Amino acid sequence: DASRLYGIVAKDNAGKKECLATFYLAYSTWDGRVLFRDYCSSNTEKSSELDAFPSSFWYYVLANVTVGLNCARLVWTHYGAQDDFPATEILQPERLIGWLTLSWSIDAMKKFGGIETKASSNHEESNTKYAFESALGKQSASRDAFRLRLAATEGDINDISRLVVGLAAYENMQDSVNIGPDQLAADSRHAKDMPLFYCILIDSVEDNHTCGMAFCYVGVCLQAGRFLYLEDLFLQTEYRGKGGGKTVMKALARLSQSLGVSCMKWQALDWNAPALNFYNKIGAKVDQGLETSRIAGQQLVDFARNPQP
């Protein structure tokens, strides 16, 4: 998979002071490629050596990397008012109000799924795609109302695009979808064995209709190492209440253990009480106070072009 933690080291002109920033590539079902800022030493440490590298310097550098990699957004998280983005009256990052970040530990997954899958040491089996197919191949008997499979064909890409539009309509944000089948297809085969995302498609056993998806990628950060990120879980309204969400989450629990990741993360809207109640029952925890901010579109391009403040 494409899970890599990238780092940039900056040195002052004398070569005596150094500072580090790390980031990874994420993926949005609505916008495509995303650069996620993981860590900047100037954000968390107080030292006279860091005075040469203020947070504005790093945001400017990462904005240029974001644009250079054809990413649609530069995203970062922070606790409450601790956001260190150099905002001005003209340039204000978007804060995602109402979105909660959840984390599901491996121990909680084991309790929910009632199984334990060891991370494979075999090179072939440690391949992310193989791990997905293996986890999906361990579905329970035919009593399940849904079948799960990893998207792999051109027809599957069209189904993903259709479901993304359906999700946007459910959240009343139809105008927010900026990618279509062509970009999804390109990024699903980004490089040999390095797709930027994976998508589990949910088929109804009753009518063989592809009625939902679990869209995810493998991220990596300094603090937690590799983790599975669930970008979107969506079931069409008429197929809800039949155990589809539970079936998918059990598969993701098996997958996370097989991959050897530290946890699974995702976000949910604070008004979606049924989903939040379900996540609480399976042992997922809300990271209280953690907020997400981002710059995107023309604002991102303009910021990257402007000289460093």
Phi, psi and omega in degrees: 000177184267018181285106178221140173261119182259146180228147175235127177253127178251139177237148175285174185299332180275351180073018183257338182244136181231153178212148187239140169230140178235153180204165174219164179270125176248185181212137178247134178293341182261330186239349182087224187296138181224139172259124182252116177287123183266308190208139169226123184298332179289345180275336190239352183236145178248113182203144178297337180290342183268356181299331181285350184230071178293165182300328179300325178298313184291321178297322178296315179297312183291330175296320178293321176296318180302311180294319181296332180266010179059037175271146184276338185218152163249120188236146175208161177243158180198164178261115176054234185276011183279011178296126183254017177295137183283069184290148175230178178297330182273320186250106179235118178294155177276125175262130184277084181289134177092357179261130178253140176261129181244151177228136182240112184284160178298320179299318179293324178297317181298320179293322182289315185276340182069016181223163174226120179249122181280144175296133184283142175263352179287135184300316181295316184285344177278351175298132186300317180298318179298319180297320177299309183296324179293316180295320181287335180284353181258026177294154181286185190295181188293357178292341177297142179278352185225150170248142179247141178209154180276128179300134184215343188247170177298322177297325178295321178299319177296322177295319178300312181300318179297318182289326176298315178297321178296320177296316180299321179294321179298323180269009179058041181226047185301329183278002185268351182277118185243006177232158180228194184302324184297313180290322177300318180296316181296318184281341175285343176233042185311314177205167182303120180059022180226056176295153180277346178206166172230149180224122173270121178266143184249116180254137175283128179293325185295314185235005177063023179271136176281104193249000181191176182205155168237107187260124188210170174209167177259119178256173180207138179218164182297320187286315188253352185073213180283141177216157176266127179250122177268102183289315180208138170237120186219133172234134176300146191307316185290351180253007180277163179079013181243013177092010182295318180298317179295319179300316181293315183295326175295320178295320179292328176295316177298317181298314182300318179293319180296323180286339182075025179282166183279331183188178171239140181235155173193176177237153178217151178285140185292345179269354183273074185301316180302317180293316181295322177296319178296315181297323178295321181295328182270001174098009177285146183242138175280133175278093188298131176087350181283126180241158180242135175231160182199158166234145187207172173062216183295329177299319178296314180298316180296319180295320180293329182280332184290147177300151178301132180298000000 
